[in-house]
């Protein structure tokens, strides 16, 4: 009997020893700050708050999470804040491709290499939006009107994804657009509703409420195929009812924006691994699937070498556009 007990105790000790590395892995010991590199209501802010809500609901960490907005300087404020927080695993920065695009075309006090990449969690679509009562019904009609009267195009931030797409529309559509940057897509949507701009190129989530409320509508989506069918946004239409821009005579087949997550530089591999795993757990929830469907994004997960490859390819594309525009290239 004593021998049996000794055996069981020894076996238990072996099992516990095998579990020790997992239990000893890094865990946060104080509140976590989610830093959205854009103003309230924009796609980046929406992502940070969606992730916060899921983590809180499923208790994926014992620590509270607060979301703060640092969207000044077209998002540079948030990234500089991350750079200044080197070694601090309690600052999680949410952004887009502006993390690597901004240092290429603007004088900013950071580079994406100052940060620790965690993941690209989604690819967000772009649509061309106009006021609900605008006379043009197709992208072709819009281009004809823009050729006759210089239009004001709103977007989130300057020399970022929204302005790059605006310059592509100019080139392909043979028009001249006055680009007006705002702190977020949500702000651009408000300006369009008030008639202060003629159009904007928001992501689906950034103008969902305005489309539902009848102040503006999408003309076309910059996607190779119509967006996935989901719940109706208005009484009669949903995302899958929006034609592609190519269908309507604007030959830009695809344009997407990655939703990215970062830590400050000089964190430990164990700390970075914790957040990679945390974001994977978030993506496994039904709430994440619901968020992706409602915002009509493409679910993805790039990390490590795959994310590094994606960044370098995107930088090459940006260099071409920036060169054409005469933007500063470092």
C-alpha positions as CSV (number, residue, x, y, z in Angstrom):
1,X,0.0,0.0,0.0
2,X,2.9,2.3,0.9
3,X,4.6,1.5,-2.4
4,X,1.4,2.3,-4.3
5,X,1.0,5.7,-2.5
6,X,4.6,6.5,-3.2
7,X,4.1,5.6,-6.9
8,X,1.1,7.9,-7.1
9,X,2.8,10.7,-5.4
10,X,5.8,10.3,-7.8
11,X,3.5,10.3,-10.8
12,X,1.7,13.4,-9.6
13,X,5.1,15.1,-9.1
14,X,6.1,14.3,-12.7
15,X,2.8,15.7,-14.1
16,X,3.1,18.9,-12.1
17,X,6.7,19.2,-13.2
18,X,5.6,18.9,-16.8
19,X,3.1,21.7,-16.2
20,X,5.5,24.0,-14.5
21,X,6.8,25.8,-17.6
22,X,3.2,26.8,-18.7
23,X,2.3,28.0,-15.2
24,X,5.6,29.9,-15.0
25,X,5.0,31.7,-18.3
26,X,4.8,35.5,-18.1
27,X,1.4,36.9,-17.0
28,X,0.4,40.6,-16.6
29,X,0.5,41.7,-12.9
30,X,-1.1,45.2,-13.3
31,X,-3.6,47.0,-15.5
32,X,-3.1,47.0,-19.2
33,X,-3.4,50.0,-21.5
34,X,-4.8,49.6,-25.0
35,X,-3.5,52.6,-27.1
36,X,-5.7,53.4,-30.2
37,X,-3.6,55.4,-32.7
38,X,-6.7,57.2,-33.9
39,X,-9.7,59.2,-32.6
40,X,-12.8,57.7,-31.0
41,X,-15.2,55.9,-33.3
42,X,-12.7,55.1,-36.0
43,X,-11.8,51.6,-37.2
44,X,-8.7,51.4,-35.0
45,X,-10.6,52.5,-31.9
46,X,-13.4,50.1,-32.7
47,X,-10.9,47.2,-32.9
48,X,-9.3,48.1,-29.6
49,X,-12.6,48.2,-27.8
50,X,-13.9,45.0,-29.5
51,X,-10.8,43.2,-28.3
52,X,-11.1,44.7,-24.8
53,X,-14.7,43.6,-24.5
54,X,-13.9,40.0,-25.5
55,X,-11.0,39.7,-23.1
56,X,-13.1,41.1,-20.3
57,X,-16.1,38.9,-21.1
58,X,-14.1,35.7,-21.1
59,X,-11.7,36.7,-18.4
60,X,-8.7,36.0,-20.6
61,X,-6.6,38.0,-18.2
62,X,-7.1,38.9,-14.5
63,X,-6.0,42.5,-15.1
64,X,-8.3,45.4,-16.1
65,X,-7.9,47.0,-19.5
66,X,-8.4,50.6,-20.4
67,X,-8.5,52.0,-23.9
68,X,-6.9,55.4,-24.5
69,X,-6.9,57.4,-27.8
70,X,-3.7,58.9,-29.0
71,X,-4.4,59.8,-32.6
72,X,-2.5,63.1,-32.9
73,X,-0.2,63.5,-35.8
74,X,-2.1,61.0,-38.0
75,X,-1.5,58.4,-35.3
76,X,2.2,59.2,-34.7
77,X,1.3,60.2,-31.1
78,X,0.4,56.7,-30.3
79,X,3.5,55.1,-31.8
80,X,5.8,57.7,-30.3
81,X,4.2,56.9,-26.9
82,X,4.9,53.2,-27.6
83,X,8.5,53.9,-28.5
84,X,8.9,55.9,-25.3
85,X,7.5,53.0,-23.3
86,X,10.3,50.6,-24.3
87,X,10.4,47.5,-22.2
88,X,6.8,48.1,-20.9
89,X,4.5,45.1,-21.7
90,X,1.5,46.9,-20.3
91,X,1.1,49.2,-23.3
92,X,-0.5,47.6,-26.3
93,X,-0.7,49.7,-29.4
94,X,-3.5,49.2,-32.0
95,X,-2.9,50.6,-35.4
96,X,-2.8,49.9,-39.1
97,X,-0.2,50.0,-41.8
98,X,0.5,53.5,-40.8
99,X,3.0,52.0,-38.3
100,X,5.4,51.4,-41.1
101,X,4.1,53.8,-43.7
102,X,4.3,57.1,-41.8
103,X,8.1,56.9,-41.1
104,X,8.6,56.4,-44.9
105,X,6.7,59.5,-46.0
106,X,6.7,61.9,-43.0
107,X,9.1,63.3,-40.4
108,X,8.0,61.4,-37.4
109,X,9.9,60.5,-34.2
110,X,9.5,56.7,-34.6
111,X,10.0,53.8,-36.9
112,X,8.1,50.6,-36.8
113,X,11.3,48.8,-35.9
114,X,11.1,50.7,-32.5
115,X,8.1,48.5,-31.7
116,X,7.5,44.8,-31.2
117,X,4.9,43.4,-33.8
118,X,2.3,41.1,-32.3
119,X,-0.1,40.5,-35.1
120,X,-2.2,41.7,-38.0
121,X,-5.7,40.5,-37.0
122,X,-7.9,41.6,-39.9
123,X,-7.9,43.2,-43.3
124,X,-10.4,46.0,-43.5
125,X,-12.2,46.9,-46.7
126,X,-12.6,50.4,-48.2
127,X,-15.7,51.8,-49.8
128,X,-16.4,55.1,-51.6
129,X,-19.1,57.0,-49.7
130,X,-21.3,60.0,-50.7
131,X,-24.2,61.8,-49.1
132,X,-27.5,60.0,-49.2
133,X,-29.0,62.7,-51.5
134,X,-26.0,63.0,-53.9
135,X,-27.2,62.9,-57.5
136,X,-24.7,60.3,-58.7
137,X,-25.6,56.7,-58.4
138,X,-22.5,54.9,-59.5
139,X,-18.7,55.4,-59.3
140,X,-18.7,56.4,-63.0
141,X,-21.2,59.2,-62.3
142,X,-19.1,60.3,-59.4
143,X,-15.9,60.5,-61.5
144,X,-17.8,62.5,-64.2
145,X,-19.0,65.0,-61.6
146,X,-15.5,65.2,-60.0
147,X,-13.9,65.9,-63.4
148,X,-16.3,68.9,-63.8
149,X,-16.0,70.2,-60.2
150,X,-13.1,69.5,-58.0
151,X,-14.4,67.5,-55.1
152,X,-13.3,67.4,-51.5
153,X,-12.4,63.9,-50.4
154,X,-12.2,63.2,-46.6
155,X,-10.2,60.5,-45.0
156,X,-8.5,59.5,-41.8
157,X,-5.1,61.1,-41.3
158,X,-2.6,62.3,-44.0
159,X,-0.2,60.4,-46.1
160,X,-1.8,57.3,-44.8
161,X,-3.9,54.5,-46.4
162,X,-6.8,56.8,-47.0
163,X,-4.8,59.4,-48.8
164,X,-2.9,56.8,-50.8
165,X,-6.2,55.4,-52.0
166,X,-7.4,58.9,-52.9
167,X,-4.3,59.5,-55.0
168,X,-4.9,56.1,-56.8
169,X,-8.5,57.2,-57.5
170,X,-7.2,60.5,-59.0
171,X,-4.7,58.6,-61.3
172,X,-7.1,55.9,-62.4
173,X,-10.2,58.1,-62.7
174,X,-8.3,61.1,-64.3
175,X,-9.7,63.6,-61.7
176,X,-8.3,66.0,-59.2
177,X,-9.5,65.6,-55.6
178,X,-8.8,67.9,-52.6
179,X,-7.9,65.5,-49.8
180,X,-8.9,66.6,-46.3
181,X,-7.5,64.6,-43.4
182,X,-9.4,64.1,-40.2
183,X,-8.4,62.4,-36.9
184,X,-10.6,59.3,-37.7
185,X,-13.0,57.9,-40.2
186,X,-15.8,58.6,-37.8
187,X,-15.0,62.3,-38.0
188,X,-14.9,62.2,-41.8
189,X,-18.3,60.6,-41.7
190,X,-19.7,63.4,-39.6
191,X,-18.2,66.0,-42.0
192,X,-19.8,64.2,-45.0
193,X,-23.2,64.1,-43.3
194,X,-22.9,67.9,-42.8
195,X,-22.1,68.5,-46.4
196,X,-18.6,69.9,-45.7
197,X,-17.0,67.3,-48.0
198,X,-18.2,65.6,-51.1
199,X,-17.1,62.1,-50.3
200,X,-14.9,59.9,-48.2
201,X,-13.3,56.4,-48.3
202,X,-14.2,54.9,-45.0
203,X,-14.0,51.3,-43.9
204,X,-17.4,49.7,-43.4
205,X,-17.5,50.0,-39.6
206,X,-16.7,53.7,-39.7
207,X,-19.9,54.7,-41.6
208,X,-22.2,51.8,-40.7
209,X,-24.3,54.1,-38.4
210,X,-24.5,56.8,-41.0
211,X,-25.7,54.4,-43.7
212,X,-28.2,52.9,-41.4
213,X,-29.3,56.5,-40.4
214,X,-29.7,57.6,-44.0
215,X,-27.2,60.4,-44.1
216,X,-24.8,58.7,-46.5
217,X,-24.4,55.6,-48.7
218,X,-21.6,53.6,-50.3
219,X,-21.2,53.8,-54.1
220,X,-18.7,50.9,-54.4
221,X,-16.3,48.6,-52.6
222,X,-12.6,48.4,-53.5
223,X,-12.7,44.6,-53.5
224,X,-12.3,42.0,-56.3
225,X,-15.7,40.6,-55.4
226,X,-18.7,41.8,-53.6
227,X,-18.5,41.8,-49.8
228,X,-19.8,38.8,-47.8
229,X,-23.5,38.7,-47.3
230,X,-24.5,39.6,-43.7
231,X,-27.4,41.2,-41.9
232,X,-29.1,44.1,-43.7
233,X,-27.8,47.5,-42.7
234,X,-30.8,49.5,-44.0
235,X,-34.3,48.1,-44.5
236,X,-33.4,46.8,-48.0
237,X,-29.6,46.7,-48.3
238,X,-26.5,45.1,-46.8
239,X,-22.8,45.0,-47.6
240,X,-23.2,42.3,-50.3
241,X,-25.5,44.7,-52.3
242,X,-22.7,47.2,-52.8
243,X,-21.2,46.8,-56.2
244,X,-17.4,46.6,-56.7
245,X,-15.7,49.7,-57.9
246,X,-14.5,47.8,-61.0
247,X,-18.1,47.0,-61.8
248,X,-18.9,50.7,-61.9
249,X,-16.0,51.9,-64.0
250,X,-13.3,52.7,-61.3
251,X,-10.6,50.2,-62.1
252,X,-9.1,49.6,-58.6
253,X,-9.7,45.9,-58.0
254,X,-8.6,45.7,-54.4
255,X,-7.5,47.9,-51.6
256,X,-7.4,46.8,-47.9
257,X,-6.0,48.0,-44.7
258,X,-4.5,45.7,-42.0
259,X,-5.5,46.1,-38.4
260,X,-2.3,45.6,-36.4
261,X,-1.3,45.1,-32.8
262,X,2.1,46.1,-31.3
263,X,4.0,46.2,-28.0
264,X,6.8,48.7,-27.2
265,X,10.3,47.6,-28.1
266,X,12.6,45.8,-25.8
267,X,9.9,43.6,-24.2
268,X,10.9,40.0,-23.6
269,X,10.0,37.1,-26.0
270,X,7.8,35.6,-23.2
271,X,5.8,38.9,-22.9
272,X,5.3,39.1,-26.7
273,X,4.3,35.5,-26.8
274,X,1.6,36.1,-24.1
275,X,-0.1,38.8,-26.3
276,X,0.2,36.7,-29.5
277,X,-1.6,33.9,-27.6
278,X,-4.1,36.3,-26.2
279,X,-5.1,37.7,-29.6
280,X,-5.4,34.1,-30.9
281,X,-7.9,33.4,-28.1
282,X,-9.8,36.5,-28.9
283,X,-10.1,35.4,-32.5
284,X,-11.5,32.0,-31.5
285,X,-14.6,33.6,-29.8
286,X,-18.0,33.9,-31.5
287,X,-18.0,37.6,-30.5
288,X,-14.9,38.1,-32.7
289,X,-16.7,36.4,-35.6
290,X,-19.7,38.7,-35.1
291,X,-17.4,41.7,-35.0
292,X,-15.8,40.7,-38.3
293,X,-19.2,40.0,-40.0
294,X,-20.8,43.3,-38.8
295,X,-17.8,45.4,-40.0
296,X,-17.4,43.3,-43.2
297,X,-13.7,42.7,-42.6
298,X,-11.5,39.8,-43.7
299,X,-10.4,37.6,-40.8
300,X,-6.7,36.9,-40.8
301,X,-3.8,36.4,-38.4
302,X,-0.3,37.3,-39.5
303,X,2.5,37.2,-37.0
304,X,6.3,36.5,-37.0
305,X,7.9,36.0,-40.4
306,X,4.6,36.2,-42.2
307,X,3.9,39.7,-40.9
308,X,7.4,40.8,-41.5
309,X,7.1,39.7,-45.2
310,X,3.7,41.5,-45.5
311,X,5.2,44.7,-44.2
312,X,8.1,44.7,-46.6
313,X,5.9,44.1,-49.6
314,X,3.5,46.9,-48.6
315,X,6.4,49.3,-48.2
316,X,7.5,48.6,-51.7
317,X,4.0,49.5,-53.0
318,X,3.9,52.6,-51.0
319,X,7.3,53.8,-52.3
320,X,5.9,53.8,-55.8
321,X,2.8,55.9,-54.8
322,X,4.9,58.2,-52.6
323,X,7.4,58.7,-55.4
324,X,4.6,59.7,-57.9
325,X,3.2,62.2,-55.3
326,X,6.6,63.7,-54.4
327,X,6.2,62.8,-50.8
328,X,9.2,62.7,-48.6
329,X,10.9,59.3,-48.6
330,X,13.5,58.5,-46.0
